[in-house]
Each structure stands twice: as structure tokens, then as C-alpha cells.
């Protein structure tokens, strides 16, 4: 796994965790921000052929 792929997958995992935390604490604004970030990262992964569904648990 190259550095780009590893970094992207780590950012996705971190964003998923942050999104879960925002939802659990009822922070709707932060949840929206994290959801948008997650969608951007997933789009970036798809554009570069990085498979995230098998490597990263769904949020």
C-alpha cells in the first residue's frame, strides 16, 4: 500500500470516528460537516481506484 492510499484510508477512518462522535453527542452541525468530509474522501478514493468498502467499516 502506498503512502497516498494509506493516508486516505486513515483520513476516512478518522472522519468516520468523528462523525460517530458528533452523532452520539447530538452535534448536528458537526455531523453535517463530517458527513460532507466523508463523502469528499470517498469520492477522492473512488477517483483514484482506492477500494474503501472492504478496508473501512461503514459509518
C-alpha positions in Angstrom: 0.0 0.0 0.0 1.4 3.3 -1.0 1.5 6.4 1.2 -1.4 8.1 -0.6 -3.7 5.1 -0.1 -2.7 4.6 3.5 -3.2 8.3 4.3 -6.5 8.4 2.5 -7.8 5.3 4.3 -6.6 6.8 7.7 -8.4 10.1 7.0 -11.6 8.1 6.2 -11.3 6.1 9.4 -10.7 9.3 11.4 -13.6 11.1 9.8 -15.9 8.2 10.4 -15.0 8.2 14.0 -15.5 11.9 14.3 -18.9 11.6 12.6 -20.0 8.9 15.0 -18.9 11.0 17.9 -20.8 14.1 16.6 -23.9 12.0 16.1 -23.6 10.4 19.6 -23.3 13.8 21.2 -26.1 15.4 19.2 -23.9 17.9 17.5 -25.9 18.2 14.3 -23.7 20.9 12.7 -20.5 18.9 13.2 -22.2 15.8 12.0 -23.1 17.6 8.7 -19.5 18.8 8.4 -18.1 15.4 9.0 -20.6 13.7 6.6 -19.6 16.1 3.9 -15.9 15.5 4.5 -16.5 11.7 4.4 -18.3 12.0 1.1 -15.5 14.0 -0.3 -12.9 11.5 0.8 -14.9 8.6 -0.5 -15.2 10.4 -3.9 -11.5 11.0 -3.9 -10.9 7.3 -3.2 -13.2 6.3 -6.0 -11.5 8.6 -8.4 -8.1 7.0 -7.6 -9.3 3.4 -7.5 -8.8 3.0 -3.8 -11.3 0.4 -2.5 -12.7 1.7 0.8 -15.7 -0.6 1.3 -13.6 -3.7 2.2 -10.9 -1.8 4.2 -13.0 0.6 6.2 -16.2 -0.2 8.2 -19.3 1.7 7.2 -20.4 4.5 9.4 
